Amino acid sequence: MSNINLDSKIEKANKVIYEAFRRYGNRLSFCYNGGKDSIVLLDLVLRCAQKMNVNIKPFYLEVDDEFDEIVDFISFSEKYYGINLIRLQADNLKDGLEKLVNQYQINSVFLGVRGDDIPNIKMKHFEPTTNGWPEAERVMPILEWTYSDIWDYIDRFNVPYCTLYNFGYTSIGPKSLTIPNPKLYDPEKNVYLHARYLTDPSYERLGRTNRNH
């Protein structure tokens, strides 16, 4: 059975993506980190890019404290989707964006931000960067999507994802600051359930031991 609610969100996301391509063309990039939200948005963006016959310049911030599974999945993603990631050495997104703007003439970036992950912040699909950041437009097509929408999309379109989600990880950050979500632990089987079985999305980041990451 088709998820009508998801269908409408896909349609709205596509409209935002098409509008972004019309506004910014080849000066548009994509911040990719190998996470579930990021791979869903990448899938959406590349479908639209193919229809519009435009190129996208996705980038990845290489960090030291990264899961091997994420590193492997990012390499797999490049082959699966036929993309070449711009790999940037930077301590944080701000520094990475500055390099992207200055070295690659980028003026806008797709971000896989969901509104329910930042409930106290009101965002629009198109938002300029804040003061002190490199001047660029943030494009956020999946703001209205929920945690369950992400997994519904992955299941419907058979989108690949990092294997860490199979073992109870629901939000993946630095390796030293991320553990499986305690809410998904099954004491009878002594295992962590798949991330899609988290019933209360307010606990999505429970496995992140430092909420600032």
Number of C-alpha atoms within 10 A of each C-alpha: 3 7 12 9 10 17 13 11 18 18 11 15 22 19 14 19 25 17 14 22 21 12 12 15 17 16 17 23 27 24 22 21 21 23 20 22 24 21 22 22 25 22 17 18 21 18 14 17 16 11 9 12 10 13 16 22 18 20 20 19 20 17 14 10 11 14 17 11 13 20 16 13 21 21 15 16 20 13 11 11 11 9 15 14 19 18 13 17 14 16 12 11 14 14 15 20 25 17 17 22 18 11 9 13 13 23 21 28 26 26 21 22 21 19 18 15 16 11 10 8 9 8 14 13 19 17 13 15 14 11 7 7 13 19 16 18 20 23 25 24 27 28 21 15 20 17 22 17 20 20 17 15 18 18 12 10 10 9 13 16 21 20 14 20 20 15 17 24 27 30 21 25 24 16 14 12 14 20 20 24 24 14 19 20 16 11 8 6 8 8 12 19 21 19 23 19 14 18 13 10 16 12 14 19 20 19 21 22 14 13 10 6 10
